[in-house]
Structure formats: structure tokens, C-alpha cells
Amino acid sequence: MSFPFDIPGYLDVYRHLLEENIPEAQFFVCENREEVEKYAPEVEIAFVPHDFPQDLFKRMPKLEWIQVMAAGIEHYIENADQFRNIPVCRIVATHGKYMVEYVLAYILYLSQNISRVIRTQAARQWDPFLPEFIHQKTLGIMGLGAVGTLVAERANGMGMRVISWDTVQRDTPFVHHQYKTYQMEEFLGESDYVLLTLPTTSQTTNLVNRDAFKAMKKSAYLINICRGLVVEERDLVEALKGNELAGAILDVVKEEPLPPDSELWDCPNLIISPHISGPSVREDMIEFFKENFRRSFRKQPLVGLVDFERGY
């Protein structure tokens, strides 16, 4: 068994956690390409980051399955042909508990107009005002998967009206109305906050574009915690500069790190965070991998198995 992984400073911790949680396995913990190439002929299971060099899998003749330490697997979809006989698993649901806190924190930040409070305090101004209240607002979730469903549950519990848009209708009591694919314009027009939790596929790339922004309320906010490719960034800049939207929160962008000369930095009413809404916490990654390792050993279905035809 192999564990080729490249995050300097974390390897010793991962080694300890893996050996402690799965003592029956032998781990090759690699911190560079040369070490991976050295152990590649013996690899049976690969536990790797999302940006692991795809060509290295071809050096693993004994490879049985792959666990990617992320929800996003775009590089694997691009190289789907080489995984025809090799199951690839992505992390599912694990990041949800962190992403819920991120989403609700920013919704509350915006509704309570905390930026105004901080600004007037710095100016030593006493500035009473009436904030907005989320129990009077509608949260629209685009992508009702594991993360979207969890956000829906928590937001519903805080009194928000929750609606969703997805290609699949799901059985959940936390969503007041589920819009079908052809009803996207109607869905967007109902939402005070539009949350993106979609996977990146050929159908979702640049899905949220000029037409989508025109369908949204001028008082609405966009929150993207999934993938930067889902949003047409030039159209978003135009919408914000033209006051077609109240604002946006981007935890993900098309190019990461965001270049210093990107026009997004200076865009009005836009908050950018450095892809921190769904952190890959080591203990979570190990627990997920351990579950799939046990399933593999028992010949049971793996969790998070990627459907290459679907694209995630």
C-alpha cells in the first residue's frame, strides 16, 4: 500500500495518524516526485491530494484504487481514460460542517451590516440603524448535494426560507421548494442569497453569468464556496460595478492564488477569502480514508466513488 502525498510539514503527522488508525497497512509517505517514483511499483492504494501529478499513476502497475483528499477532482475527470479500471474516490460530506459555518457567518455579517458598525466605530460615530433579519430572507442553494443539504438544514433551523435548484429532486424537509433545471431564472429571482455548491462539469462551467445576474434581485448576494469555474468572473465584475447585485462573497476563484493584478481585488461590494471555507482537516481525511480502506478490505462499495460520465 502507498501514501504518496506532498504537503511539507504535515507528513510526519499524517504518518503517525495513518499508522495509528490502520496498523495493518504499510505506508510509503513521500514528500517529492522522486520518492513517489521509487515506491510506485509497489503501490496498491494511493492516498493523494487533488493536484497529484496524473502521470505518476501510470507508474503504479499494482494500483487498485485511489483516494483523493478533496471534493474537487477536475484533474481526474480530464484524465478519465486512464482510470477506466481504477476506482477513484473523492471526499464527500466531510467538509460540510465547516462550510455551513462559513456560509452562515457571512450571511449574518451581511444582514447585520457589521462592516458599517466597524467603520463607524473607527470614525467614533454613534450610528443607530435597523439591520436586516435572516428569518425574513430566502436562501437559494444551487446544488443540493451533501453540503447544500446540510446548509439548508442549518439555515432552515435559523428561520430562513430555503429553496434550491438542481438537476435532481431530493427528499428533504429543509427545503421549501425545489426548482427544476429549466426554472433557474425563477429560482434566482426568489433568492436573497444565492449559494453555489455545484460540482464543476461542462454543464456548470460559467453557468452563473450575465443572464443569471440579471435574473437575481438587485438586493441579492452571491456566495460561492464550490469552484471558481462555475462563475463567469468578468460578468460578475460588471454586475457589481453596475449595481445589479448588492454584493458577493467568493471563497473560490478561477485562478488560485488570485493574481495581484486581478480586477476582482478592487471590485465594489466583493469579499474574497483564500479558499478556506472547507478545510482539509487531517483527522477528517484519515477517518474518511480509513472507512474506505475497511470497505475495500471487505469488498464493500467505496464511499465517494467518482462517476466519470457524470463528471463528479
N, C-alpha and C positions, 0 to 999 in steps of 0.2 A: 504494500500500500504506500501511497505517496502523498505528500502535502507540499506542493510547490507554491510558495506564496512570497510576495515581495513587499513588505512594509517594514522598513528599517526601525529598530527599536521595539517592535512588537513580537518578534519571532520567539524569543525566549518565553514570553508569557503564553503565547499560543502553544508552544511545545509542551509546557507544563500542563496546561488545561487539557490538551488532547491526550497526553499520556495518562493523566489522572482520570479522565472520563471514559477513555477507550483503551484500557491497558492491554487488551488482546491484540492490538494492531501495532505494526512497526511504522514509524513516521520518518520521512526524509524531509526535514524542514530546510528549504532552500531560499537563500537571500539574493541570488543573482542567476542570470541565464546559464552560466557555466555549470553551476551546481545542479540545476534542473536537467541539463543535458547529460550530466554524469549519471543521475539516477533514473532518467526517463525509461530505459529498457526494463526496469523492474516495476514501474508504476502500474497499479491495478485500479486505484481510485485517486482522482485529482480533486483537491480542495483548493480553489483558486479565486483570485479577485476578478472583477468583471473585465479588467483590461489586460488579462493574462495573454501573452503572445500566442496567437492561434496556431502558428506553425509548429510550436513545440508539441502539440498533441500528436502530430504525425510521427514523432519520435518515440511514442509510447505504444508498442505493439500489444501489450497486455491490458491496455486500458479498458475497464468495464463500464464505468460511469463517471460523471463529472458533477461536482457540487460547486456552483458559482456563489460567491459570498456577496450577492447583491440581488436586487429585484430586477434591475435592468440588464438585459442580455443582448443588446443590439449587435455587438461584435460576433456573437454566436449565430444569430439569425443571418448575418451577412455571409457567414461561412457554413451555412446549413448542410451543404453536400458532404462535408467531412464528418458529420455527426449522424449519418443515416442509421448506423448500427451502434451508436454510443448514446445512451440516455444522458441528457443534460438537465440538471435541476437548478432552479433559482430559488432565492429566499422569498417566501410568501408569508404575509401576516405579521412577521416578527417586528417590522419597522412601524407597524400601525400605531402602537401605544405612544410612540414618540411623536409621530406625525399629527396625531389628534391634538396633543398639547400645543404644537406649533400653530396649527390652524386656529384653534380657539383663542390662543394668546393674541394673534394678530387681529382676529375679528373683534375681540374685546378692546384691543388697542385702538382700532379704528372707530368703533362705535362710541367709546368713551372719550374720543379725541384727546388721547393722552399727550400727543405731540403739542397740542395747544397749551395744555397745563404746564408742560416742561418749558415751553417758550415764554409764557407769561410769567412764570416763576423766575426765570433767568432775568427777565426785564423788571422784576419787582412790581408787577402789576396784579391787582386784585380783579379777576375777570370771571365773574359768575356766568355760567351758561347752562343750557339744558342739553345733556348728552343724548345720544340715541340709545335704544334698548334692543338687545338682540331678540328678546321674546316677541318683538314686533316685526322681525325680519325673516326673510326667506333665504335659506342656503340652498343653492343649486349645485349638485355634485355631478360632474361629468366623469363617469367611470365608477360603477357601483361594484367594485371588487372587494377584496378583504379590507383594504384601507378605507375606501369610500364608505363601506357599510359601517365600519367602526366609528368613523367621523359622524355619520348620520345618527348613530345611536346616542353618542355623547351630545351632539348639538340638539337633538330632539329632547334629551333629558334636561337641557338648559332652556327649553321653551321655544326653540326656533322651529319654524315650519321648514321641513326638508323635502326637496324634490330632487329628482335625478334624471339623467339622460344616459342611455347606454344601448348597446346593440342587443342586450339580453335583459329580459324582465326577471327580477328576483323576488323571492318571497321574504319580505322583511317588513315588520310593523313600524319601523322607524322612519320610513319614507312615506310622505303623504300622497305623492303622485309620481309615477314613473313615466317619463316621456319616451316615446319610440324614436328611432333614428330620424325619421322624416319630420319630427316635431322639434328640431333643435332651436329654431327661431322662437317658437312659442315658449320653450323652456327657458331660454336666455332672457326673454322679456319679463319673466316672472321672478327672476332671481335678484336679490340684493347683493349677494356674494356668490361668485361663480368659482367653485373649487375644481381644479383639474387633477384627477387621479387616474389618468389614462395611460395605457402602455404605448410605446412608440411602435407604430406599424405604418405601412404605406397608406392606410386609410386615415390615420390620426396625424401624420406629419403636416404641419401648418393648418391643421383643422380650425384652430382658433385664429381667425384672420379678420380682415377688414369687415367682411359681411357679419361675422359674429359680433364684433364690437358695435356695429350699427344696430344690431338686434338687442343689445343689452341696454338697460336703463342708464341714463347719464349719471345717476346717483350710485351706480353699482361698482363693486370692486372685483378684480380678478385675482385669484390666488393660485399659483402654480407650484405644486410640490412633486410633480411626476417627472417629466422630461422636457428639456428646453425645445426640442424639435416640434412639440405639439403647437407652439405659439409662433406665429409669423411676427417676429420682433419689430420689423420696420412698420408694420401696420399698427402694432401696439404703441409705438412711439408717436405715430401720427394721431392715434385716438386720444392719447393722454395730452399731447400738446394742443389738440383741438377741443379739449374739454368734453370729449364724447364719453369719457368714463370718469368716475370720481377718483380712481387710483388703482394701483396694482401692487401685489406682493409676489416677487419672484425668488424662489429658493433655487431654481434651476434656470440655466440659460443655454443657448445652443453651443457656445464656446466657453469652456471652463478650463482654467480660471478666465473670468471676463477680462478682455484686454483693456488696458488703461484708456485707450482712445475710443472705446465703445460709447455710442451716443446714449446708451441706457443709463450710464452713470449720472448724467445731467438731466434726465427726463423728469418732468414735474410729477409729483404725487406717486412716485415709484420707490418702493423699498426693495433692496436687493440683499439677500443673505447668501452666504457661501456654501450652498448645498449641505445644510446642517439639519434639515427637518427630520430626516430618517437615518440617524447614525448607525453604523455597523458596530454594535457593541459586542465585544469579544465573547462574553458569556452567552449571548443570544446566538451568535454564529456557531459556537461549539455545540450548543443544545440542539440546534436545527440539524447540524451535520450528524450528531450522534443518533438522532431519530432515524435519519435516512440510512445511516450505517447499519443500524439494527434491522431495519426493514430489508435492506439488501441481503444481509446475512440470512434472514428468514424467507427470502424470496417473495417478499410482500411488495405491493406497489409503492414507489417512491413518492415523496411529497414535493410539490413544486415542479413536477416534470414539465419541461418545455414542449409546447406543441408548435413545431416549426411551421406548419401550414397556417396556423392562426397568427403566429408571429410573437408569442409570449407564453 
